[in-house]
């Protein structure tokens, strides 16, 4: 029976792996649709290529840095010695359980989706070559340490990360290492890059955004559900909470839009879903079903409010990763302090139910340490790349669009606008003709809530 249970656990974990893998094309569609049609392929390629880079680095040394025993027991970074290339973990021990190889593959996806979210802060203006340099450096210096702090538990033989084991934060599936980390990093990258020259763009393809958001929601069941590490009651519990928080986030954002702007937008609806999902990620095993509804509503309300005032600030966080993921992750983490129910699997009691206030400082410590470290390190990495090889494309490239100038492709063929099959066999716009096509450009994206001055029939005003 134990062996059957082990096989059932592994079957669920492998299914969850596929769910999470689908989040990459989902995120690519989601972000790509929110940009102008001249930059959609560039963004989608930035998202997808992170998976390739992360997979290689994780197998070479990343697994050890995250999951290896803490160097000198300090809880700052894992020791990769026994995990380099995973060469010591290539045999089957016959148990049928989830082993190092599976966990390596699973953690690869978590790492890759984190850095892929960071790409939103660089939309429409970062050199692709600079992105290829940024990703491995950021993973090594930012993500791997933070993941070790949060995900690696102490064992009988070795110490794990200090946030989890010394400070005692509760983060079920990555509110700190994934969402706050990526959101704050996107903000820092956007600050170093500066604002887009054509900042007030509108989404060029809202059906694409909805499709991408729907795929993300599908993948989130695997993302949160896999953190139960098997086919158990906990898996059922967090999957239900994931559904409820996303649903509540969608409804909450829609209500706020209707009150504030007089209409409900498709973009606002899917933004609310993502906000709710981000909020429930750290708290999925700590709140009841009613608590999950509260997490979704509160997360979407805070995100909606910040989007409504973001135009007052001079930061072009192009696709709102900081607000949705950074702030959403913070709200979700603080919801543990408020809404945690002792009857939930985590067994934590929030202060609204008479819990110990001691939980507040622990969660605040995790928030502050993660956000400050991520922001400072990302700013230093981006600045160093900018001072050496250059971070941002030139004005002409940005004006013509990164799809045609960097990738020699376009997302859509419009022969009347001079788009067609180029001599090299690819479908693209000749750079020298691209300027002639600007008047034919479809409406592009805005990330600024409340900044859309188009008529009511135009694209909605809020994005993520």
Secondary structure, DSSP 8 states (H G I E B T S, - for coil): -HHHHHHHHHHHHHHHHHHHHHHHHHHHHHHHHTS-TTSHHHHHHHHHHHHHHHHHHIIIIIHHHHHS-BGGG-SS-B--GGGGGGTTS-S--S--S--HHHHHHHHHHHHHHHHHHHGGGGTTTB-HHHHHHHHHHHIIIIIHHHHHHHH----SS----HIIIII----SS-IIIIIIHHHHHHHHHHHHH---TT-S---S-HHHHHHHHHHHHHHHHHHHHGGG-SSSHHHHHHHHHHHHHHHHHHHHHHHHHHHHHSS--HHHHHHHHHHHHHHHHTTTTTS-HHHHHHHHHHHHHHHHHHHHHGGGS----TT-HIIIIIIHHHHHHHHHHHH--TTSTT----GGGT--THHHHHHHHHHHHHHHHHHHHHHHHHHHHHHHT-SB--HHHHHH-HHHHHSS--SS--GGGT-EE-TTSSEE--HHHHGGGGGG--------TT---S-TTS--S---
